[in-house]
Amino acid sequence: MGCVEAVRALAEYYNTPGVTRAPEKAYKWYYINASANGQLTEYQNLHQAPLPYLGPVGDFRNECLANALVSELGEQRVRELDVEATRWISEHALFFTDPSDDRSRR
């Protein structure tokens, strides 16, 4: 299992009902996974109301599991978690850099 797959597995683990369920951790790991996969991560709710969230095509929050977490956590907390996830990504960029990709050497 690679880093990106492990990140997705963490998100699913924390989103599984039961003792280990932690919605904030699950959301953060879904965000990190989406970023690593090139999905849109900028918060852009196109819906007229705060909830339900409806982002542009390609926004990971449109996916069922992430969207449910947005509804559960609320916009303010989701935006805070976006900042935390972005910080984590910048601190751990090495894990998501493909050495065969010329862009990673710039």
NORLINTA-V784275 format. One line per field, one symbol per residue. psi: psi as a letter, one per 20 degrees, with the letter a starting at -180 (. if undefined). burial: + if it has 16 or more other ideal C-beta (glycine too) atoms within 10 Angstrom, else -. A space follows every 10 residues. Layout:
BEGIN
psi = ???
burial = ???
END
This chain:
BEGIN
psi = prgghhgghg ghgijpqahi pnhggggghg ggggghjjrp ipomoiqhqh qqporrpiph iiqgghhhhg hghqgghghg hggggggggh hkhhhjpoii ohhii.
burial = ------++-+ +--++----- --++++++++ ++++++--++ +---+----- --+-+---++ ++---+++++ --+----+-- ++--+---+- ---------- ------
END
